[in-house]
Amino acid sequence: MVYFPIAKLTYLIVRQITQIFHWIGVRSKMLILGLGQPKFVPPLNNAMAIETGSNILGELTILTIGISLIILEFTRQARNDMKKHDQHRAQRKNMENEIDILKDRINRQINEMKNLKVKLTELGVSLEIENVPKKC
């Protein structure tokens, strides 16, 4: 039985909103036409108030749905951008790890070449290897 007073209260709120909407509409139309401010704006009858209220409610519903869709699309795009940034960070981290592994391998090979050069010189073999790179 609580539903009836809530429905009646909703009806009264919609009716008041439509009267305010009507009052603002009449005043703005009079100003646009250059007729000045009206002294009295007659209220709407029940049928017109209900029709205007339903139009306002329909427009608000469409506006709410449109705004919701824009917000959802914005959050979806933001989430996709975050995924892309995370993937790029992971790829960059993997590349940096691979570079470190390659640097270690190069340094080991340089050390091995130096050790082989020392061993060859001990054996009396002279090589012309001058351009042995330094460590990375």
TIRO-2110 file (N, C-alpha, C; in Angstrom, 1 decimal):
// TIRO-2110
0.8, -1.2, 0.0, N, 1, A
0.0, 0.0, 0.0, CA, 1, A
0.9, 1.3, 0.0, C, 1, A
2.1, 1.1, 0.1, N, 2, A
3.0, 2.2, 0.1, CA, 2, A
3.2, 2.8, -1.3, C, 2, A
2.9, 1.9, -2.3, N, 3, A
3.1, 2.3, -3.7, CA, 3, A
2.2, 3.5, -4.1, C, 3, A
1.0, 3.5, -3.6, N, 4, A
0.1, 4.6, -4.1, CA, 4, A
0.6, 6.0, -3.7, C, 4, A
1.0, 6.2, -2.4, N, 5, A
1.5, 7.5, -2.1, CA, 5, A
2.8, 7.9, -2.9, C, 5, A
3.7, 6.9, -3.2, N, 6, A
4.9, 7.2, -4.0, CA, 6, A
4.5, 7.5, -5.4, C, 6, A
3.5, 6.8, -6.0, N, 7, A
3.1, 7.1, -7.3, CA, 7, A
2.4, 8.5, -7.4, C, 7, A
1.7, 8.9, -6.4, N, 8, A
1.0, 10.2, -6.3, CA, 8, A
2.1, 11.3, -6.2, C, 8, A
3.1, 11.0, -5.3, N, 9, A
4.1, 12.0, -5.1, CA, 9, A
4.9, 12.2, -6.4, C, 9, A
5.2, 11.1, -7.1, N, 10, A
5.9, 11.2, -8.4, CA, 10, A
5.1, 12.0, -9.4, C, 10, A
3.8, 11.7, -9.5, N, 11, A
2.9, 12.5, -10.4, CA, 11, A
3.0, 14.0, -10.0, C, 11, A
2.9, 14.3, -8.8, N, 12, A
3.0, 15.7, -8.4, CA, 12, A
4.3, 16.4, -8.8, C, 12, A
5.4, 15.6, -8.6, N, 13, A
6.7, 16.1, -8.9, CA, 13, A
6.8, 16.4, -10.4, C, 13, A
6.4, 15.4, -11.2, N, 14, A
6.4, 15.5, -12.7, CA, 14, A
5.5, 16.7, -13.1, C, 14, A
4.4, 16.9, -12.5, N, 15, A
3.5, 18.0, -12.8, CA, 15, A
4.1, 19.4, -12.5, C, 15, A
4.8, 19.4, -11.4, N, 16, A
5.5, 20.7, -11.0, CA, 16, A
6.6, 21.0, -11.9, C, 16, A
7.4, 20.0, -12.3, N, 17, A
8.5, 20.2, -13.2, CA, 17, A
8.0, 20.6, -14.6, C, 17, A
6.8, 20.1, -15.0, N, 18, A
6.3, 20.5, -16.3, CA, 18, A
5.8, 21.9, -16.2, C, 18, A
5.2, 22.3, -15.1, N, 19, A
4.7, 23.7, -15.0, CA, 19, A
5.9, 24.7, -15.0, C, 19, A
7.0, 24.3, -14.3, N, 20, A
8.2, 25.1, -14.4, CA, 20, A
8.8, 25.2, -15.8, C, 20, A
8.8, 24.0, -16.4, N, 21, A
9.3, 24.0, -17.8, CA, 21, A
8.4, 24.9, -18.7, C, 21, A
7.1, 24.8, -18.5, N, 22, A
6.2, 25.6, -19.3, CA, 22, A
6.4, 27.1, -19.1, C, 22, A
6.6, 27.5, -17.8, N, 23, A
6.8, 28.9, -17.4, CA, 23, A
8.1, 29.4, -18.1, C, 23, A
9.1, 28.6, -18.0, N, 24, A
10.4, 29.1, -18.6, CA, 24, A
10.3, 29.1, -20.1, C, 24, A
9.6, 28.2, -20.7, N, 25, A
9.4, 28.2, -22.2, CA, 25, A
8.6, 29.4, -22.7, C, 25, A
7.5, 29.7, -22.0, N, 26, A
6.7, 30.8, -22.4, CA, 26, A
7.5, 32.1, -22.2, C, 26, A
8.2, 32.3, -21.1, N, 27, A
9.0, 33.5, -20.9, CA, 27, A
10.1, 33.7, -21.9, C, 27, A
10.8, 32.6, -22.3, N, 28, A
11.9, 32.7, -23.2, CA, 28, A
11.3, 32.9, -24.6, C, 28, A
10.2, 32.3, -25.0, N, 29, A
9.6, 32.6, -26.3, CA, 29, A
9.2, 34.0, -26.4, C, 29, A
8.6, 34.6, -25.4, N, 30, A
8.2, 36.0, -25.4, CA, 30, A
9.4, 36.9, -25.6, C, 30, A
10.5, 36.6, -24.9, N, 31, A
11.7, 37.4, -25.0, CA, 31, A
12.3, 37.3, -26.4, C, 31, A
12.3, 36.1, -27.0, N, 32, A
12.8, 35.9, -28.3, CA, 32, A
12.0, 36.7, -29.3, C, 32, A
10.7, 36.7, -29.2, N, 33, A
9.8, 37.4, -30.1, CA, 33, A
9.8, 38.9, -29.9, C, 33, A
10.5, 39.3, -28.8, N, 34, A
10.6, 40.8, -28.5, CA, 34, A
9.3, 41.3, -27.9, C, 34, A
8.5, 40.5, -27.3, N, 35, A
7.2, 41.0, -26.7, CA, 35, A
7.4, 41.4, -25.3, C, 35, A
8.6, 41.3, -24.7, N, 36, A
8.8, 41.6, -23.3, CA, 36, A
8.4, 40.5, -22.3, C, 36, A
8.5, 40.8, -21.1, N, 37, A
8.2, 39.8, -20.0, CA, 37, A
6.7, 39.7, -19.8, C, 37, A
6.1, 38.4, -19.8, N, 38, A
4.7, 38.3, -19.5, CA, 38, A
4.5, 38.6, -18.0, C, 38, A
3.3, 39.1, -17.7, N, 39, A
3.0, 39.4, -16.3, CA, 39, A
2.5, 38.1, -15.6, C, 39, A
1.7, 37.3, -16.4, N, 40, A
1.2, 36.1, -15.9, CA, 40, A
1.3, 35.0, -16.9, C, 40, A
1.8, 33.8, -16.5, N, 41, A
1.8, 32.6, -17.4, CA, 41, A
0.8, 31.7, -16.9, C, 41, A
-0.3, 31.4, -17.7, N, 42, A
-1.3, 30.5, -17.2, CA, 42, A
-0.8, 29.1, -17.0, C, 42, A
-1.2, 28.3, -16.0, N, 43, A
-0.7, 27.0, -15.8, CA, 43, A
-1.3, 26.0, -16.9, C, 43, A
-0.6, 24.9, -17.1, N, 44, A
-1.1, 23.9, -18.0, CA, 44, A
-2.2, 23.1, -17.4, C, 44, A
-3.1, 22.6, -18.3, N, 45, A
-4.1, 21.7, -17.8, CA, 45, A
-3.5, 20.3, -17.5, C, 45, A
-4.2, 19.4, -16.9, N, 46, A
-3.7, 18.1, -16.6, CA, 46, A
-3.2, 17.4, -17.8, C, 46, A
-3.9, 17.4, -18.9, N, 47, A
-3.5, 16.6, -20.1, CA, 47, A
-2.2, 17.1, -20.6, C, 47, A
-2.1, 18.5, -20.8, N, 48, A
-0.9, 19.1, -21.3, CA, 48, A
0.3, 18.8, -20.4, C, 48, A
0.0, 18.9, -19.0, N, 49, A
1.1, 18.7, -18.1, CA, 49, A
1.6, 17.3, -18.2, C, 49, A
0.7, 16.3, -18.3, N, 50, A
1.1, 14.9, -18.4, CA, 50, A
1.9, 14.7, -19.7, C, 50, A
1.4, 15.3, -20.8, N, 51, A
2.1, 15.1, -22.1, CA, 51, A
3.5, 15.7, -22.0, C, 51, A
3.6, 16.9, -21.5, N, 52, A
4.9, 17.6, -21.4, CA, 52, A
5.8, 16.9, -20.5, C, 52, A
5.3, 16.4, -19.4, N, 53, A
6.1, 15.6, -18.4, CA, 53, A
6.6, 14.3, -19.1, C, 53, A
5.8, 13.7, -19.9, N, 54, A
6.2, 12.4, -20.5, CA, 54, A
7.3, 12.7, -21.6, C, 54, A
7.2, 13.9, -22.2, N, 55, A
8.2, 14.3, -23.2, CA, 55, A
9.5, 14.6, -22.5, C, 55, A
9.4, 15.3, -21.4, N, 56, A
10.7, 15.6, -20.6, CA, 56, A
11.3, 14.3, -20.1, C, 56, A
10.5, 13.4, -19.6, N, 57, A
11.0, 12.1, -19.1, CA, 57, A
11.6, 11.3, -20.2, C, 57, A
11.0, 11.3, -21.4, N, 58, A
11.6, 10.6, -22.5, CA, 58, A
12.9, 11.2, -22.9, C, 58, A
13.0, 12.5, -23.0, N, 59, A
14.3, 13.2, -23.3, CA, 59, A
15.3, 12.9, -22.3, C, 59, A
15.0, 12.9, -21.0, N, 60, A
15.9, 12.6, -20.0, CA, 60, A
16.4, 11.2, -20.1, C, 60, A
15.5, 10.3, -20.4, N, 61, A
15.9, 8.9, -20.6, CA, 61, A
16.9, 8.7, -21.7, C, 61, A
16.6, 9.3, -22.8, N, 62, A
17.5, 9.3, -24.0, CA, 62, A
18.9, 9.9, -23.6, C, 62, A
18.8, 11.1, -23.0, N, 63, A
20.1, 11.7, -22.5, CA, 63, A
20.9, 10.9, -21.6, C, 63, A
20.2, 10.2, -20.6, N, 64, A
20.9, 9.3, -19.7, CA, 64, A
21.6, 8.2, -20.4, C, 64, A
20.8, 7.6, -21.3, N, 65, A
21.4, 6.4, -22.1, CA, 65, A
22.6, 6.9, -22.9, C, 65, A
22.5, 8.0, -23.6, N, 66, A
23.6, 8.5, -24.4, CA, 66, A
24.8, 8.8, -23.5, C, 66, A
24.6, 9.5, -22.4, N, 67, A
25.8, 9.8, -21.5, CA, 67, A
26.4, 8.5, -21.0, C, 67, A
25.5, 7.5, -20.7, N, 68, A
26.0, 6.2, -20.2, CA, 68, A
26.9, 5.5, -21.2, C, 68, A
26.4, 5.5, -22.5, N, 69, A
27.1, 4.9, -23.6, CA, 69, A
28.5, 5.6, -23.8, C, 69, A
28.5, 6.9, -23.7, N, 70, A
29.8, 7.7, -23.9, CA, 70, A
30.7, 7.3, -22.8, C, 70, A
30.2, 7.2, -21.5, N, 71, A
31.1, 6.9, -20.4, CA, 71, A
31.6, 5.4, -20.5, C, 71, A
30.8, 4.5, -20.9, N, 72, A
31.2, 3.1, -21.1, CA, 72, A
32.3, 3.0, -22.2, C, 72, A
32.1, 3.8, -23.3, N, 73, A
33.0, 3.7, -24.4, CA, 73, A
34.4, 4.3, -24.0, C, 73, A
34.3, 5.4, -23.2, N, 74, A
35.5, 6.0, -22.7, CA, 74, A
36.3, 5.1, -21.8, C, 74, A
35.6, 4.4, -20.9, N, 75, A
36.3, 3.5, -20.0, CA, 75, A
36.8, 2.3, -20.7, C, 75, A
36.1, 1.8, -21.8, N, 76, A
36.6, 0.7, -22.6, CA, 76, A
37.9, 1.1, -23.3, C, 76, A
37.9, 2.3, -23.9, N, 77, A
39.1, 2.8, -24.6, CA, 77, A
40.2, 2.9, -23.6, C, 77, A
40.0, 3.4, -22.4, N, 78, A
41.0, 3.6, -21.4, CA, 78, A
41.6, 2.2, -21.0, C, 78, A
40.7, 1.2, -20.8, N, 79, A
41.1, -0.1, -20.5, CA, 79, A
42.0, -0.7, -21.6, C, 79, A
41.6, -0.5, -22.8, N, 80, A
42.4, -1.0, -24.0, CA, 80, A
43.7, -0.3, -24.0, C, 80, A
43.8, 1.0, -23.8, N, 81, A
45.0, 1.7, -23.8, CA, 81, A
46.0, 1.1, -22.7, C, 81, A
45.4, 0.9, -21.5, N, 82, A
46.2, 0.3, -20.5, CA, 82, A
46.8, -1.1, -20.8, C, 82, A
46.0, -1.9, -21.5, N, 83, A
46.4, -3.2, -21.9, CA, 83, A
47.6, -3.0, -22.9, C, 83, A
47.5, -2.1, -23.9, N, 84, A
48.5, -1.9, -24.8, CA, 84, A
49.8, -1.4, -24.2, C, 84, A
49.7, -0.5, -23.2, N, 85, A
50.8, 0.0, -22.5, CA, 85, A
51.5, -1.1, -21.7, C, 85, A
50.7, -1.9, -21.1, N, 86, A
51.3, -3.0, -20.3, CA, 86, A
52.0, -4.0, -21.2, C, 86, A
51.4, -4.3, -22.4, N, 87, A
52.1, -5.2, -23.4, CA, 87, A
53.4, -4.6, -23.9, C, 87, A
53.4, -3.3, -24.1, N, 88, A
54.6, -2.6, -24.6, CA, 88, A
55.7, -2.6, -23.5, C, 88, A
55.3, -2.4, -22.2, N, 89, A
56.2, -2.5, -21.1, CA, 89, A
56.8, -3.9, -21.0, C, 89, A
56.0, -4.9, -21.2, N, 90, A
56.4, -6.3, -21.1, CA, 90, A
57.4, -6.6, -22.2, C, 90, A
57.1, -6.1, -23.4, N, 91, A
58.0, -6.4, -24.6, CA, 91, A
59.3, -5.6, -24.3, C, 91, A
59.2, -4.4, -23.8, N, 92, A
60.5, -3.7, -23.6, CA, 92, A
61.3, -4.4, -22.5, C, 92, A
60.7, -4.9, -21.5, N, 93, A
61.4, -5.6, -20.4, CA, 93, A
62.1, -6.8, -21.0, C, 93, A
61.3, -7.6, -21.8, N, 94, A
61.9, -8.8, -22.5, CA, 94, A
63.1, -8.4, -23.3, C, 94, A
63.0, -7.3, -24.1, N, 95, A
64.1, -6.9, -25.0, CA, 95, A
65.3, -6.5, -24.1, C, 95, A
65.1, -5.8, -23.0, N, 96, A
66.2, -5.4, -22.2, CA, 96, A
66.9, -6.6, -21.6, C, 96, A
66.1, -7.6, -21.2, N, 97, A
66.6, -8.9, -20.6, CA, 97, A
67.5, -9.6, -21.7, C, 97, A
66.9, -9.6, -22.9, N, 98, A
67.7, -10.3, -24.0, CA, 98, A
69.0, -9.5, -24.3, C, 98, A
68.9, -8.2, -24.2, N, 99, A
70.2, -7.4, -24.5, CA, 99, A
71.2, -7.7, -23.4, C, 99, A
70.7, -7.8, -22.1, N, 100, A
71.6, -8.1, -21.0, CA, 100, A
72.3, -9.5, -21.2, C, 100, A
71.5, -10.5, -21.7, N, 101, A
72.0, -11.8, -21.9, CA, 101, A
73.0, -11.8, -23.0, C, 101, A
72.7, -11.1, -24.1, N, 102, A
73.7, -11.0, -25.2, CA, 102, A
75.0, -10.3, -24.8, C, 102, A
74.9, -9.2, -23.9, N, 103, A
76.1, -8.5, -23.4, CA, 103, A
76.9, -9.5, -22.6, C, 103, A
76.3, -10.3, -21.8, N, 104, A
77.0, -11.3, -21.0, CA, 104, A
77.7, -12.3, -21.9, C, 104, A
77.0, -12.7, -22.9, N, 105, A
77.6, -13.7, -23.8, CA, 105, A
78.8, -13.1, -24.6, C, 105, A
78.7, -11.8, -25.0, N, 106, A
79.8, -11.1, -25.7, CA, 106, A
81.0, -11.0, -24.7, C, 106, A
80.7, -10.6, -23.5, N, 107, A
81.8, -10.5, -22.5, CA, 107, A
82.5, -11.8, -22.3, C, 107, A
81.8, -12.9, -22.2, N, 108, A
82.4, -14.2, -22.0, CA, 108, A
83.2, -14.6, -23.2, C, 108, A
82.7, -14.3, -24.4, N, 109, A
83.5, -14.6, -25.6, CA, 109, A
84.8, -13.8, -25.7, C, 109, A
84.7, -12.5, -25.3, N, 110, A
85.9, -11.6, -25.3, CA, 110, A
86.9, -12.2, -24.3, C, 110, A
86.5, -12.6, -23.1, N, 111, A
87.4, -13.2, -22.2, CA, 111, A
88.0, -14.5, -22.7, C, 111, A
87.2, -15.3, -23.4, N, 112, A
87.7, -16.5, -23.9, CA, 112, A
88.7, -16.3, -25.0, C, 112, A
88.4, -15.2, -25.9, N, 113, A
89.4, -14.9, -26.9, CA, 113, A
90.7, -14.4, -26.3, C, 113, A
90.7, -13.6, -25.2, N, 114, A
91.9, -13.2, -24.6, CA, 114, A
92.6, -14.4, -24.0, C, 114, A
91.9, -15.3, -23.4, N, 115, A
92.6, -16.5, -22.8, CA, 115, A
93.2, -17.3, -23.9, C, 115, A
92.5, -17.5, -25.0, N, 116, A
93.1, -18.2, -26.1, CA, 116, A
94.4, -17.5, -26.7, C, 116, A
94.3, -16.2, -26.8, N, 117, A
95.5, -15.4, -27.2, CA, 117, A
96.7, -15.6, -26.3, C, 117, A
96.4, -15.6, -25.0, N, 118, A
97.5, -15.8, -24.0, CA, 118, A
98.1, -17.2, -24.2, C, 118, A
97.2, -18.2, -24.4, N, 119, A
97.7, -19.6, -24.5, CA, 119, A
98.5, -19.7, -25.8, C, 119, A
98.0, -19.1, -26.9, N, 120, A
98.7, -19.2, -28.1, CA, 120, A
100.1, -18.5, -28.0, C, 120, A
100.2, -17.4, -27.3, N, 121, A
101.5, -16.8, -27.2, CA, 121, A
102.4, -17.6, -26.3, C, 121, A
101.9, -18.3, -25.4, N, 122, A
102.7, -19.2, -24.6, CA, 122, A
103.2, -20.4, -25.4, C, 122, A
102.5, -20.8, -26.4, N, 123, A
102.9, -21.9, -27.3, CA, 123, A
103.9, -21.3, -28.4, C, 123, A
104.0, -20.1, -28.4, N, 124, A
104.9, -19.5, -29.4, CA, 124, A
104.3, -19.1, -30.7, C, 124, A
103.0, -19.1, -30.8, N, 125, A
102.3, -18.8, -32.1, CA, 125, A
102.0, -17.3, -32.0, C, 125, A
102.4, -16.6, -33.0, N, 126, A
102.2, -15.2, -33.0, CA, 126, A
101.0, -14.9, -33.9, C, 126, A
100.0, -14.2, -33.4, N, 127, A
98.8, -13.8, -34.2, CA, 127, A
98.7, -12.3, -34.2, C, 127, A
98.2, -11.8, -35.3, N, 128, A
97.9, -10.4, -35.5, CA, 128, A
96.5, -10.1, -35.1, C, 128, A
96.1, -10.3, -33.9, N, 129, A
94.8, -9.9, -33.4, CA, 129, A
95.0, -8.7, -32.6, C, 129, A
94.7, -7.6, -33.1, N, 130, A
94.9, -6.3, -32.4, CA, 130, A
93.6, -5.7, -32.0, C, 130, A
92.6, -6.0, -32.7, N, 131, A
91.3, -5.4, -32.5, CA, 131, A
90.3, -6.2, -31.6, C, 131, A
90.8, -6.7, -30.5, N, 132, A
89.9, -7.4, -29.6, CA, 132, A
89.2, -6.4, -28.8, C, 132, A
87.8, -6.4, -28.9, N, 133, A
87.0, -5.4, -28.3, CA, 133, A
87.1, -5.5, -26.8, C, 133, A
86.9, -4.3, -26.1, N, 134, A
86.8, -4.3, -24.7, CA, 134, A
85.4, -4.8, -24.2, C, 134, A
85.3, -5.0, -23.0, N, 135, A
84.0, -5.5, -22.5, CA, 135, A
82.9, -4.5, -22.7, C, 135, A
81.7, -5.0, -22.9, N, 136, A
80.5, -4.2, -23.2, CA, 136, A
80.0, -3.6, -21.9, C, 136, A
END
